Amino acid sequence: MEVSDEFKNRLGKLSTKLAEEPAALPMQKVEPVQQVQKKIVEEPEEEITQFNVKIPASLMKKIKLKAVEQDINIKDMVAQILIEYFKNG
């Protein structure tokens, strides 16, 4: 396939432009979205297993809101609640 003269001309202009105007660095500033938080609940040394339960949607909404307010994930919140329950029981 033959390269057209127009393409060669455009390509030549691009290389000249790049040589004359070097890119300003950094082109994009990268910042973390949020700080990494420490785990609130220490995970036990033992094997972790999955725990699924069905709960009312209204209760799940309350759990999610509380987790956001306390800046904790739901897994850690539920684990902490259950740890406290069995300490007192």
C-alpha positions, 0 to 999 in steps of 0.5 A: 500500500502506497503512502500518499504525499498528503499523509507524509506532509501531515506527518512531517508537520507533526514531528516538527511541532513536537520538536518545537513544543515539548510537552509540559510535564506532568500532563496530569496530576494524580492524587489519592481519592481517599486515605487508606483506613486501618481495619477497625476489626482485627481479622482472626488468624483462623479461616474466614468463611462466608455468612449470608442472611436475608434481612428486611430491606429497611434494615439493610438501608439502616446498616448501610447508612450507619456504615457510611456515617462511621466510615466502616465497611459492612463486613467489619461492622457486622463482625464487631457487633457479633464479637461484642454480642458473644463477649457479653453473652 
